[in-house]
């Protein structure tokens, strides 16, 4: 039941967004689709790519300058944002190291586990 949420957190576009290297998930998808992202030394165009433990993600240098200097300035800091403990981010190199896959309890959520379980049980009962 929670595996789907954990899998969503392991997507390449979501990891770029969570590490604050993109202003939104849509912008992270755009970075991926223009070959601006390298995963373990290989250019990655698929934003749906599932990242594994130990993977290194990096924004290509020429695209860093074009994207970050022209658009919004470099890394995006939000008042209520934080970098998850499963990611190590190097803003100088624009790289991310995936330490481990996140567990459900570590995922940022607006509701606690009991509320989510109640909602899932309710909708499973209806359908």
C-alpha positions as CSV (number, residue, x, y, z in Angstrom):
1,X,0.0,0.0,0.0
2,X,2.8,2.4,0.9
3,X,5.1,1.0,-1.8
4,X,3.6,3.2,-4.4
5,X,4.4,6.4,-2.4
6,X,7.9,5.2,-1.8
7,X,8.4,4.5,-5.5
8,X,7.2,8.0,-6.4
9,X,9.9,9.4,-4.1
10,X,12.6,7.4,-6.0
11,X,11.8,9.0,-9.4
12,X,14.5,11.1,-11.0
13,X,12.4,14.2,-11.4
14,X,11.2,14.1,-7.8
15,X,14.7,13.6,-6.4
16,X,15.9,16.7,-8.4
17,X,12.9,18.7,-7.0
18,X,13.4,17.4,-3.4
19,X,17.1,18.4,-3.5
20,X,16.0,21.9,-4.4
21,X,17.8,22.0,-7.7
22,X,14.5,22.7,-9.5
23,X,11.8,25.2,-8.7
24,X,9.0,22.6,-9.3
25,X,8.6,19.0,-10.4
26,X,7.7,20.3,-13.8
27,X,11.0,22.1,-14.1
28,X,12.8,19.0,-12.9
29,X,11.0,17.0,-15.7
30,X,12.1,19.6,-18.2
31,X,15.7,19.4,-17.1
32,X,15.6,15.6,-17.6
33,X,13.9,15.8,-21.0
34,X,16.6,18.1,-22.5
35,X,19.5,15.8,-21.6
36,X,20.6,18.1,-18.8
37,X,20.9,15.3,-16.2
38,X,23.6,12.7,-15.8
39,X,23.0,9.6,-13.6
40,X,26.1,7.6,-12.8
41,X,27.9,9.1,-15.8
42,X,25.1,8.4,-18.3
43,X,22.9,11.1,-19.8
44,X,19.4,10.5,-18.7
45,X,16.4,11.8,-20.6
46,X,13.7,9.8,-18.8
47,X,12.2,11.7,-15.8
48,X,10.4,8.5,-14.7
49,X,13.7,6.7,-14.1
50,X,13.9,4.9,-10.8
51,X,17.0,6.0,-8.8
52,X,18.7,3.4,-6.7
53,X,20.8,3.6,-3.6
54,X,24.3,4.8,-4.3
55,X,23.4,6.6,-7.5
56,X,25.0,10.0,-8.3
57,X,22.9,12.5,-10.2
58,X,24.4,15.6,-11.7
59,X,23.3,18.6,-13.7
60,X,25.5,19.1,-16.8
61,X,27.8,22.1,-16.4
62,X,26.7,24.0,-19.6
63,X,23.1,23.6,-18.7
64,X,23.7,24.7,-15.1
65,X,24.9,28.1,-16.3
66,X,22.1,28.5,-18.9
67,X,19.4,27.3,-16.5
68,X,20.3,28.7,-13.1
69,X,21.8,32.0,-13.9
70,X,19.2,33.0,-16.5
71,X,16.1,31.7,-14.8
72,X,15.8,32.1,-11.1
73,X,19.3,32.2,-9.7
74,X,21.0,29.2,-8.1
75,X,19.6,26.7,-5.8
76,X,16.1,27.3,-4.8
77,X,15.5,27.8,-1.1
78,X,12.0,27.8,0.1
79,X,10.9,28.8,3.5
80,X,9.2,25.5,4.4
81,X,11.4,23.2,2.4
82,X,14.1,20.8,3.6
83,X,16.4,18.3,2.0
84,X,15.4,14.7,2.9
85,X,17.9,12.7,4.9
86,X,18.2,10.1,2.2
87,X,19.9,12.6,-0.2
88,X,23.3,14.3,0.0
89,X,23.3,17.5,-2.1
90,X,26.4,19.4,-3.3
91,X,25.2,22.7,-4.5
92,X,28.6,23.7,-5.8
93,X,28.8,20.8,-8.2
94,X,25.1,20.6,-8.6
95,X,25.2,16.9,-7.7
96,X,23.1,14.6,-5.6
97,X,24.1,11.3,-3.9
98,X,21.3,8.9,-3.0
99,X,22.2,7.4,0.3
100,X,19.3,5.1,0.7
101,X,15.7,4.7,-0.5
102,X,13.3,6.5,1.8
103,X,10.8,4.7,4.0
104,X,7.2,5.7,4.2
105,X,7.6,7.4,7.6
106,X,10.3,9.7,6.2
107,X,8.3,11.0,3.3
108,X,7.1,14.6,3.6
109,X,3.3,14.4,4.0
110,X,0.6,16.8,5.1
111,X,-1.2,14.1,7.1
112,X,0.0,11.4,9.6
113,X,0.0,7.7,8.8
114,X,-3.4,7.0,10.5
115,X,-5.3,9.6,8.4
116,X,-3.8,8.2,5.2
117,X,-4.7,4.6,6.2
118,X,-8.2,5.7,7.0
119,X,-8.6,7.3,3.6
120,X,-7.2,4.3,1.8
121,X,-9.5,1.9,3.7
122,X,-12.5,4.2,3.0
123,X,-11.9,4.3,-0.7
124,X,-11.2,0.5,-0.8
125,X,-14.5,-0.1,0.9
126,X,-16.4,2.1,-1.7
127,X,-14.9,0.6,-4.8
